[in-house]
Amino acid sequence: MRVVPLAIFVFALGHATVCHAATVRVAVASNFSGPMKKITQEFEASSPHKVVLTFGSSGKFYAQIRSGAPFDVFYSADEQKPTRLASDQLAEAKSQFCYAVGVLALWSAKRPQVELNERSLSNTTFSKLAIANPRLAPYGAAAVDVIKNLGLWERLQKSLVQGENITQTFQFVQSGNADLGFVALSQLHLQPEPSTDTYWIVPDSLHTPIRQDAILLKRGLDNPAAAALLEFTKSAKARSIIENFGYRTPSPH
């Protein structure tokens, strides 16, 4: 039997690993930036693949992907946009799944000693209430649901200031340009020692569920890194990361 020198074997093995390594370009809803960075770190540590992340508005990503933007995978802040991309033959329908369920919170950076709850929205002592653009951001649409379901839409319309996305909405509240704001609970988990007295977790019964879906785009169909990243997102390790950042995860099938 022929013996292959160890050095040649190691070189061949390393060469094979490099050949199978790939780079996946990912469009990610801005609200999911914290957990996605951590998931990427864990994924790259356990695979040969590399991940390039771009964060932004799901609505803008949808338009960019339709125009040919070079993304392999899309982590949307809703389920509708991935579904539409699949219908347009721009994504693989069978790959779509819910990776996180967003949690909406009413937050104030100016009132750390005041307990927030649904009655806070009836309080006339605030002048500006920030929400994300409901036409582009699912968290904004959920905020509108809450206001309407509490019967406060007519009263609060003049107080509303809109952020382009949930990140800008958070900045409005953080900077004091808005007294209160509907933000993602995950954003508050990124703050240094946030006090529970400064935010109210909105009951799910007051708004449509914020189901966030991921999907494999047409450009990523032959990219092993794209499929591997999506599969890793379903793992117990990734689910734990997602929950630690203030999201819920759907029950595994």
Buried (B, 14 or more C-beta within 10 A) or exposed (E): EEEEEEEEEEEEEEEEEEEEEBEBBBBBBBBBBBBBBBBBEBBBEEBBBBBEBBBBBBBBBBEBBEEEBEBBBBBBBBBEBBBBBBEEEBBBEEBBBBBBBBBBBBBBBEBEEEEBEBEBBEEEEBEBBBBBBBEBBBBBBBBBBBBBBBEBEEEBEEBBBBBBBBBBBBBBBBEEEBBBBBBBBBBBBBBEEBEEEBBBBBEBEBBEBBBBBBBBBBBBEEBBBBBBBBEBBBBEBBBEBBEEBBBBBBEEE
